[in-house]
Amino acid sequence: MKQIILYIGLMCLLAGWCISCSNDTEEGIGGDLPILLSAQTVDGLQVKSTITDNQPLLSGMEAGVYINEDGGTNASIGSNLHYKVNASGGLNLQGGSQPYYPSSGRSVKISGYYPYSSDTADLFDFSIESNQSTDAGYNASDLLYSTETSYTRQSTAHSLPFKHKLSRITCSLIAGDGAPPLTGGATVGVNIMNVLPTAEFDRTTGIIGVAKGIATNVIPHANGTIVVPQTIASGTRLIKVVADNNDYYYKPTLPLVLESGKSYDFRITLQGTELQATYTVMDWTNGTVDDNGGIVAAYTYRVGDYYPDPNVDLSNPVEKVKIKGIVYWLDPASSGKHGKVVGLKETTGRWGVYGKDERVDVTGIRSTTDGKTATRSLIAARKDATNFTTDYFIFNWIYQTMNSGIVDGVWYLPAMDELSVLYSAYNTNRSDFNDRLNAAGGDDLGDYYYWSSSEGDSTSTWGVSFGAGSTFYGNKSFGSNSARCVLAF
């Protein structure tokens, strides 16, 4: 954990004093012993490029300290004492009177916070910086607090552990299918958007109030973005990714509660024109996020769940329109995190041109397992042909309607094996499957012949009868067979 270690030393001001107290078994009772402070870090207050393990905090950093007698009247020894880190890591008192241990011999209670505020009121507004790209901006936003703790009188050092009071968001970017490059010549940037920047902070108790202020965009630091604890409403643009001069946005589908002392590590995949996100929530310690060896997705799915939000409120029209489809298959090794989704809508029409061997320039068109590659390859090869909208009606529908004119869109025609798995899921309970499709505004799956992406030869294509579950070998130019898209997540 990032910590500031405050060393409280006990010194005798008069050498002869100890001799006069030789019968006193409790060290230091009855004398004016100064409480001396110095600062070091265990894991760095800033990034490792500027502070390394076990090195002093940077010179000039400032903290506030409260010291009270522990017991009796709990008399104040020092209130909002202002300390600044010197070049050797010591804490120098910036004005005011030197604090001393109480002559009663009692212990002391000490609390502290960072960064120091000269505000006369203990309850004051703390705001994050809108530009945290620099060490100064990031550190100025990192509100830390050391809980009041009792420290006994001793000659060895005491330590005050400081913990993060705000929340942190980190982002890692992944280029998915159909996305612009995220490395090389592409211009890539990430901003955190629409966060309330301010909250009341009680520096005596460490309590953070409700977030407030005008919604602000924040430029992140390499360590992440520090934000005030708050709830981000569903549908709010939270993360903006700029890639190759285009803007992409992530919006949580459910309210996202950002808690004090937590780090939210987002794994952002740019998939076509959409941002897909999974994230891990962990205690914010050691300046990093420990994901225990893996990223935890925002949801754990079951077959039959709506996608992307399995808990969507169907009575809310705003939420209902966000449903993309129904999960029909899950990767057994993913613990419900990855699988395939069948779309809500379907169409009927021609698959392709009778007598044309698509293998000549279409990659994977005869694969029985990879419909994504086959669909994208055929669209890329045929979309500019004059007969694409008629002879390749199914693929034109996928290209223009389902994927909004994106060649490498997320929706694709399932290959033969993928289509067979979809039939099996549907056939387990047909009425329930269709009820869920209807409730989301989708079309029934019916006792129709459905095209796959798997070409058989120059004249025919494989498909599945959803009436009997049998496979068929259909004329490519036959216009009455149906098609239903799927996507992988």
Secondary structure, DSSP 8 states (H G I E B T S, - for coil): ---EEE--B---SSTTHHHHTTT--STTTTS--B-B-BEEESS-SS-TTT--TT----TT-EEEEEEEESSTT--EEEEEEEEEE-TTSBEEE-SS---B--TT---EEEEEEES----SSSEEEEE--SB-SSHHHHHHH--EEEEEEEE---SS------EE-SEEEEEEEEE-TT---SSTTS-EEEEEEEE--EEEEETTTTEE---BSS-EEEB-BTTBEEE-SEEE-TT---EEEEETTEEEEE--SS-EEE-TTEEEEEEEEEETTEEEEEEEEEE-BTTB---TTS---S----TT-EES-TT--TT-HHHHTT--EEEEEE-TTTTTS-EEEEEEEEEE---S-TT--GGGT-TTTT-SS-HHHHHHHHHHHHTTSTTHHHHTHHHHHIIIIISTT-TT-S-B---HHHHHHHHHHHHHSHHHHHHHHHHTT-----S-EEEEEEE-SSSEEEEEETTT--EEEEETT-S--EEEEEEE-
